[in-house]
């Protein structure tokens, strides 16, 4: 068994002290992952490792040599009991890293626990020691846990892969337990908040039960929700039997939360639903090349439109099916997804399969050109799932049936490859789906929502309700009007204006966003003065605006709609 000892005595300096004890191989290599499963970006966790030291059983200092950015080597250590110590700087308030201060001790082992190459399958014990003044902190984690002494916890993992995919948090926590379809769940919230605990318990239990019922069973024996309440942070990361969430405290249910959840609370419920769904789709049902992750380099797949897109489709639909929100709220959430798609000019540049493959270099590295050049495998993938669901239902099946097939296959050890969706659609309907699926994922053609939704009693109508003056998305700053994005098809871009320019005047008048809108709608050519960096530039811009398409969804036939919405 490998033994990690984790101490937080220097939490005020945001440091974690880690001691690792093990029997070493002759030439032992230690390494730290460069990315964390579920978040497709090289994050270089090793940059936070400090003061690595090694000792033999007699306490003599050994040479430990760093030979790659995330790897260290020990020599001539065959079957010796070795101790390695180091510090980890932990001040990343996200769901992907580590963060310690006087209020919260949060660790993703992927960024704190060095692994031993060649010994990844060994069982692991992690002892966690709290400083005296923090011994009242409670612990939340998906790992097996034991505590015999106050302020000291022992965690267990069957292997290194399990360890690095199970964060743990120690803090003052609000917590409650519940069962969903006979499975024990725990819901934990830290940070300052005034959550309506009873309402949260009622709604999350319904969501979990609905998802388990959809698949028929769950790939876990227990489950833990860990939520950090903050001022405005938002995000989540899935793990096999837990999820780590961070949310604005205003998104938690309030004491007077209305029967139909507020939009803020709906957003949090959607986050919970999304990450919980990942326990099946991503953690259990995987792309073939994600069965065994190589955490030293990128793991490419063109299938994230399935794993994130389908999950994004079901997260809100599950809220409706569980009775947590009503039909009107669901259609409003769906409208928002479709509007994002329609207002993204990059959908005509990048396919959703390409977006999946490029996640490592594009999705997590958004810039001022992203909306012009790319599409989201979350957003378009969600609408691809909608198209597949409606298309399958027209042929006597459903995406639910396809999801259950994926789950059954994964239970047999059969994972997802490039042709899986084509094959399962054909198996479920008897029809050849090559042309239909290719159109959805491998072209930049419009999705056939206008054809499919009316088949289920939903009127689909597109309107240009808003517009961007001169094709510019702007925000007012003290120094002028800052261009956040410049649409390639806008008159401003054609005249030479760019993102990050600061517009200070139009035809000799001080620029405001309202003035931009007025001139954009008045025929003529206008002189715009703007700073690019610290240089004043002049542009001759023709009037014009770029419409922002928005969809109107109306239920025209409730019976037809229920064939899909309440299935």
Order of alpha helices (4+ residues) and beta strands (2+ residues): beta-beta-beta-beta-beta-beta-beta-beta-beta-beta-beta-beta-beta-beta-beta-alpha-beta-beta-beta-alpha-beta-beta-beta-alpha-alpha-alpha-alpha-alpha-alpha-alpha-alpha-alpha-alpha-alpha-beta-beta-beta-alpha-beta-beta-alpha-beta-beta-beta-alpha
